[in-house]
Amino acid sequence: MSDRVSRLSRTLRHSSILAIAAEVKALQKEGRQLLDFTVGDFSSKQFPIPKELEDATVNALRAGETTYPPSVGIEALRESVRQFYRRRLGLEFPIESVLIASGARPAIYGVYRALVDPGDRVVFAVPSWNNDYYTDMIGATAVTVDCDARTRFLPTAEMLRPLVRGARLLALNSPLNPTGTVFDAQQLGDICDLVLEENARRGPNERPLFIMYDQVYWMLTIGGAEHVDPISLRPAISPYVVLVDAISKAFASTGLRVGWAVAPPDIIKPMNAIIGHVGAWAPRAEQVATAKLLDDTAGVDRYIEHMRGEVAKRLDAVHDALSSLQREGLPVECVRPEGAIYVSARFALHGMRTPDGASLETDEDVRRYLLNAAGLAAVPFNAFGAQGDTGWFRLSIGTVSVAQIENVAGALRHALESLEPALASS
């Protein structure tokens, strides 16, 4: 790239997830019949937004709620978020702790910009969503923890202990994108204790270690899994925690762009300045509508009960289909999902030969084979910062029906049965 642009422009990597999704959409436009498990989005036909949210947005627009909102968010929505967390999570915050943004992404970017300087150490587990990109964007040093199925792809305190000394930010997410797994109280509580110990160790001139806790999927737990958060488990950690959330996932409202951060007021203030300077505030009409939605306890309960049921049907259908193939002896395994809209699946196809004689050597080879031979579009974990070719993929269920999932199982079985072991080298 030309040196006419900035160093960031020359070095910033494009999203692998979006590149794969664009490839899939191009193939679909050509008439290919594919089952798209790529982007963590929703089909409005499969998952319509709450009728209350739709009506309130339209009414707000008709009422003239079309001007700039306050950069920190309209007071009604900030208060609604505060009360929402009090009722549902038992968390108490002053209104000064709530910042509204145009979705969770700007809030996360605001956390990085407000807390982390170039060269600071940011600790996060892989696979995880976009922490590697944000770290690169601000010139910080990424300190990664490789996780696998043994810990449900989530870090433990013992894994983190050697890495947090001197670190500035620990990025956590539960339910986890891309794996659909959740922290339990013991695992997260131990991590909180580690952060408290680290901050107690630091001297008066040392900046503290913060946790950014992305809980944007917290209302979408399934199968008896329960969401936990750092502050509920360890109230003393509150001065060091930024919670990030949005309506995008629990209410299938990715395009309405309403999210928020909840943090100590001295952290919210610079985050507000950063987000305000780039105009990353949520549209006023959607803020007005979201405030009404969050205040409607019965309406939220009805919608979330239905949403969880529909999500669970699809996650279970994917898990059951892949588990059935595994029981048949085919090279597939998956982790039972506990939340979010994702299934973790491993296709152990490396070193096998396709019917046309090609050898599958990398996750990209496996991805393309599944796409072309089975019509299954998925995203490998290396798009989420994981190292190496492990065969693990994220399957997102937000745009597919149960019937479509069941229909692809036969094509996947045929594609897997068509593979042969690689020829032995002479």
C-alpha positions in Angstrom: 0.0 0.0 0.0 1.2 3.5 -0.8 3.0 5.6 1.8 0.5 8.3 1.0 -1.6 6.8 3.9 -0.8 6.3 7.6 1.2 3.5 9.1 -2.1 2.1 10.6 -3.7 2.1 7.2 -0.7 0.2 5.8 -0.6 -2.4 8.5 -4.2 -2.9 9.7 -5.6 -6.3 8.8 -9.0 -6.7 7.3 -11.6 -8.8 9.1 -11.2 -12.5 8.0 -14.8 -13.1 9.1 -16.2 -10.4 6.9 -14.0 -11.5 4.0 -15.4 -15.1 4.3 -18.9 -13.8 4.6 -18.5 -11.6 1.5 -17.3 -14.7 -0.5 -20.3 -16.6 0.6 -22.7 -13.9 -0.4 -21.1 -13.6 -3.8 -21.6 -17.4 -4.3 -25.2 -17.1 -3.2 -25.8 -14.4 -5.7 -24.5 -16.8 -8.4 -27.2 -19.2 -7.4 -25.2 -21.5 -5.1 -27.3 -23.2 -2.4 -25.3 -22.7 0.8 -26.0 -22.9 4.5 -24.4 -19.7 5.8 -22.9 -20.2 9.3 -20.4 -17.4 9.0 -21.4 -13.9 10.4 -22.8 -13.5 13.9 -25.9 -11.8 12.6 -29.6 -12.6 12.4 -32.1 -13.1 9.6 -35.1 -10.9 10.3 -37.3 -13.7 9.0 -35.8 -16.2 11.5 -35.4 -13.7 14.4 -37.6 -10.6 14.1 -36.9 -7.8 16.6 -39.4 -7.3 19.4 -42.6 -5.7 18.1 -42.4 -3.3 21.0 -39.0 -2.1 19.9 -40.1 -1.8 16.3 -43.2 0.2 17.2 -41.4 2.5 19.6 -38.7 3.2 17.0 -41.3 4.2 14.4 -43.2 6.3 16.9 -40.0 8.1 18.0 -39.2 8.9 14.4 -42.7 10.2 13.8 -42.4 12.3 17.0 -39.3 14.0 15.5 -36.6 12.3 17.6 -34.2 12.7 14.7 -31.6 15.2 16.1 -28.2 14.7 17.7 -28.5 12.9 21.0 -26.1 13.8 23.9 -22.8 12.1 23.3 -23.1 10.2 26.5 -26.6 9.0 25.6 -30.1 10.3 26.4 -30.8 10.4 30.1 -33.9 8.1 29.7 -31.9 5.3 28.2 -29.0 5.6 30.7 -31.5 5.4 33.5 -33.2 2.4 31.9 -29.9 0.6 31.6 -29.1 1.3 35.2 -32.5 0.0 36.3 -32.3 -3.0 33.9 -29.0 -4.1 35.6 -30.4 -3.5 39.0 -33.5 -5.7 38.4 -31.9 -8.5 36.4 -28.3 -8.7 37.7 -28.6 -7.1 41.1 -26.0 -4.5 40.2 -26.2 -0.9 41.4 -24.5 1.9 39.5 -24.9 5.7 39.4 -26.2 7.1 36.1 -22.7 8.6 35.6 -21.4 5.1 35.1 -23.5 4.5 32.0 -22.4 5.5 28.5 -24.5 4.8 25.4 -22.8 4.0 22.1 -23.7 2.9 18.6 -23.4 -0.8 19.5 -20.9 -2.7 21.5 -18.0 -2.2 19.0 -17.5 1.6 19.7 -17.8 0.9 23.4 -15.1 -1.7 23.2 -12.9 0.6 21.1 -13.5 3.3 23.8 -12.3 1.0 26.5 -9.1 0.3 24.7 -8.5 4.0 23.8 -9.4 5.2 27.3 -7.3 2.7 29.3 -4.4 1.4 27.1 -1.4 3.3 25.8 0.9 2.2 23.0 3.2 -0.6 24.3 0.9 -1.5 27.2 0.2 -5.2 27.6 -3.3 -6.5 26.9 -4.1 -10.0 28.0 -6.8 -12.1 26.2 -7.6 -15.7 25.4 -7.7 -17.0 21.9 -10.0 -17.8 20.2 -11.8 -14.5 20.9 -13.5 -11.8 18.9 -11.4 -8.9 17.6 -9.1 -8.3 20.6 -6.1 -8.9 18.3 -7.4 -6.2 16.0 -8.1 -3.6 18.7 -4.7 -4.3 20.3 -3.0 -3.7 16.9 -5.0 -0.5 16.3 -3.8 1.2 19.4 -0.2 -0.1 19.3 -0.5 -2.2 22.4 1.3 -5.5 23.1 -1.0 -8.6 22.8 -0.4 -11.3 25.4 -2.5 -14.2 24.3 -3.6 -17.4 26.1 -4.2 -20.4 23.9 -7.4 -22.2 25.1 -8.9 -25.4 23.9 -11.8 -27.7 24.6 -10.4 -28.9 27.9 -11.4 -25.5 29.5 -14.3 -24.9 27.1 -12.0 -22.4 25.3 -12.1 -20.1 28.3 -9.0 -19.1 30.3 -8.4 -20.1 33.9 -6.7 -18.1 36.7 -3.8 -20.5 36.6 -3.4 -19.9 32.9 -3.5 -16.1 33.4 -1.3 -15.9 36.5 2.1 -15.7 34.7 0.8 -13.1 32.3 -1.1 -10.4 34.3 2.0 -9.0 36.1 2.3 -5.4 34.8 -0.6 -5.8 32.3 -3.0 -3.0 31.7 -6.2 -4.7 30.4 -7.6 -8.2 30.7 -10.3 -8.8 28.0 -12.9 -11.4 28.9 -16.1 -12.4 27.1 -19.0 -14.7 28.2 -20.9 -16.3 26.6 -17.9 -16.5 24.3 -17.8 -15.5 20.7 -16.8 -17.8 18.8 -17.3 -20.9 21.0 -20.7 -20.5 22.6 -19.3 -21.5 26.0 -19.7 -19.6 29.4 -17.7 -19.0 32.5 -18.9 -20.7 35.6 -18.8 -18.9 39.0 -15.7 -20.7 40.2 -13.7 -20.1 37.1 -14.6 -16.4 36.8 -14.3 -15.8 40.6 -10.8 -17.2 40.6 -9.8 -14.8 37.8 -11.3 -11.9 39.7 -9.3 -12.9 42.8 -6.2 -12.9 40.6 -6.9 -9.4 39.4 -7.5 -8.1 42.9 -4.3 -9.7 44.1 -2.4 -8.1 41.2 -3.8 -4.7 41.9 -3.1 -5.0 45.6 0.5 -5.8 44.8 1.0 -2.7 42.6 2.5 0.5 44.1 0.8 3.9 44.3 2.5 5.0 41.1 1.5 2.0 39.1 -1.7 2.0 37.0 -4.2 -0.8 37.8 -5.1 -3.8 35.8 -8.7 -3.5 34.4 -11.1 -6.2 33.2 -13.2 -5.5 30.1 -16.1 -7.9 30.4 -18.0 -8.2 27.2 -21.4 -9.7 28.1 -23.3 -8.9 25.0 -24.7 -12.4 24.8 -25.6 -12.8 28.5 -29.3 -13.1 28.1 -28.8 -16.0 25.6 -27.7 -18.8 27.8 -29.2 -22.2 27.2 -29.3 -25.7 28.7 -29.2 -24.7 32.3 -26.1 -22.6 31.9 -26.2 -19.4 34.0 -24.5 -16.1 33.3 -22.1 -14.7 35.8 -20.3 -11.4 36.0 -17.2 -10.2 37.9 -19.0 -7.5 40.1 -21.7 -9.9 41.3 -19.1 -12.5 42.2 -16.5 -10.1 43.7 -18.0 -6.6 44.5 -14.6 -5.3 45.5 -13.5 -5.6 41.9 -16.0 -3.0 40.7 -13.4 -0.1 40.4 -11.5 -2.2 37.9 -14.3 -3.5 35.6 -15.9 -2.2 32.4 -19.0 -4.0 31.4 -19.9 -3.9 27.6 -23.4 -4.8 26.4 -26.0 -4.0 23.7 -29.4 -4.9 22.3 -27.8 -6.4 19.2 -27.8 -10.0 20.2 -30.4 -10.7 22.8 -33.0 -8.7 20.8 -31.7 -9.6 17.3 -31.2 -5.9 16.7 -27.7 -5.8 15.2 -28.7 -3.0 12.7 -30.3 -0.7 15.2 -26.9 0.1 16.7 -27.6 0.6 20.4 -25.0 -0.5 23.0 -23.5 0.7 26.2 -20.6 0.5 28.6 -21.0 0.5 32.4 -17.9 1.5 34.4 -16.6 3.8 37.1 -17.4 7.4 36.2 -13.7 8.4 35.9 -13.4 5.8 33.1 -16.7 6.7 31.4 -15.7 10.4 31.1 -12.8 9.8 28.7 -14.6 7.1 26.9 -17.4 9.5 26.2 -14.9 12.1 24.9 -13.3 9.5 22.6 -16.6 8.1 21.2 -18.1 11.6 21.0 -15.2 12.9 18.8 -15.9 10.2 16.2 -19.7 10.6 16.5 -20.2 6.9 17.5 -23.4 7.6 19.4 -26.6 5.6 18.9 -29.3 7.2 16.9 -31.7 9.2 19.0 -34.9 7.4 17.9 -33.4 4.0 18.6 -32.3 5.2 22.0 -35.8 6.4 22.9 -37.2 3.1 21.8 -34.6 1.0 23.6 -35.4 2.9 26.9 -39.0 1.9 26.5 -38.1 -1.7 25.7 -35.8 -2.1 28.7 -38.5 -0.6 31.0 -41.1 -3.2 29.8 -40.2 -6.0 32.1 -43.0 -8.3 31.0 -42.3 -7.6 27.3 -38.6 -8.4 27.7 -39.4 -11.6 29.6 -41.7 -12.8 26.8 -39.3 -12.0 24.0 -36.2 -13.4 25.7 -38.1 -16.7 26.6 -39.0 -17.1 22.9 -35.6 -16.0 21.7 -33.8 -18.5 23.9 -36.1 -21.2 22.8 -35.4 -20.5 19.1 -31.7 -20.2 19.6 -31.6 -23.4 21.6 -33.4 -25.3 18.9 -30.8 -24.3 16.3 -27.8 -24.8 18.5 -29.1 -28.2 19.6 -29.8 -29.2 16.0 -26.3 -28.4 14.9 -24.8 -30.1 17.9 -27.0 -33.2 17.5 -26.2 -33.5 13.8 -22.5 -33.2 14.3 -22.5 -35.6 17.3 -24.4 -38.1 15.2 -21.7 -38.0 12.5 -19.0 -38.4 15.2 -20.8 -41.5 16.5 -20.7 -42.9 13.0 -16.9 -42.6 13.1 -16.5 -39.6 10.9 -13.8 -37.1 11.8 -16.0 -34.5 13.5 -16.4 -33.3 17.1 -18.2 -30.4 18.8 -18.6 -28.8 22.2 -22.1 -28.6 23.5 -23.1 -24.9 23.4 -24.1 -23.1 26.5 -25.0 -19.7 25.1 -24.7 -17.1 22.4 -25.5 -18.2 18.9 -22.4 -20.4 18.2 -21.4 -24.0 18.0 -17.7 -25.0 18.2 -17.0 -27.8 15.7 -13.8 -29.6 14.8 -13.3 -31.1 11.4 -10.2 -33.2 11.6 -9.6 -33.5 7.9 -6.0 -32.4 7.6 -3.9 -34.8 5.6 -6.9 -36.3 3.8 -7.5 -36.4 0.0 -10.6 -35.0 -1.8 -12.2 -37.0 -4.6 -10.3 -34.9 -7.1 -7.0 -35.7 -5.5 -6.3 -32.5 -3.6 -4.8 -32.7 -0.2 -6.3 -30.9 2.7 -3.4 -29.3 4.6 -4.7 -26.2 6.3 -7.9 -24.9 7.9 -8.4 -22.8 4.8 -8.3 -26.0 2.7 -10.9 -27.6 5.0 -13.1 -24.5 4.9 -13.1 -24.4 1.1 -13.8 -28.1 0.9 -16.8 -28.0 3.3 -18.1 -24.9 1.3 -17.8 -26.6 -2.1 -18.6 -30.2 -1.2 -21.2 -29.8 1.4 -22.5 -26.2 0.9 -21.5 -25.5 4.5 -20.0 -22.0 5.2 -18.1 -21.7 8.5 -15.3 -19.6 10.0 -12.1 -21.2 11.3 -10.8 -20.3 14.7 -7.7 -18.7 13.3 -10.0 -15.8 12.2 -10.4 -15.3 16.0 -6.7 -15.1 16.8 -6.1 -18.8 17.4 -2.7 -20.1 16.2 -2.1 -23.0 13.8 -4.5 -25.2 11.9 -6.5 -27.0 14.5 -9.6 -27.8 12.5 -11.9 -25.9 14.9 -14.6 -23.7 13.3 -17.4 -21.4 14.5 -20.9 -22.1 13.2 -23.3 -19.3 13.7 -27.0 -20.1 13.7 -28.6 -16.6 13.4 -29.6 -16.9 9.8 -30.7 -20.5 9.4 -33.7 -22.6 10.3 -33.8 -26.0 12.0 -35.0 -27.6 8.8 -32.0 -26.1 6.9 -29.7 -27.4 9.5 -31.2 -30.9 9.3 -31.0 -30.8 5.5 -27.3 -30.0 5.4 -26.4 -33.0 7.5 -26.7 -35.4 4.6 -24.5 -33.3 2.4 -21.9 -33.1 5.1 -22.0 -36.8 5.7 -21.4 -37.4 2.0 -18.6 -34.9 1.8 -16.8 -36.5 4.8 -17.3 -40.0 3.5 -15.8 -39.0 0.1 -12.5 -38.2 1.7 -9.6 -40.7 1.7 -6.4 -40.9 3.7 -3.5 -39.2 2.1 -1.2 -41.4 0.0 1.8 -42.5 2.0 5.0 -40.8 0.8 7.4 -43.1 -1.1 
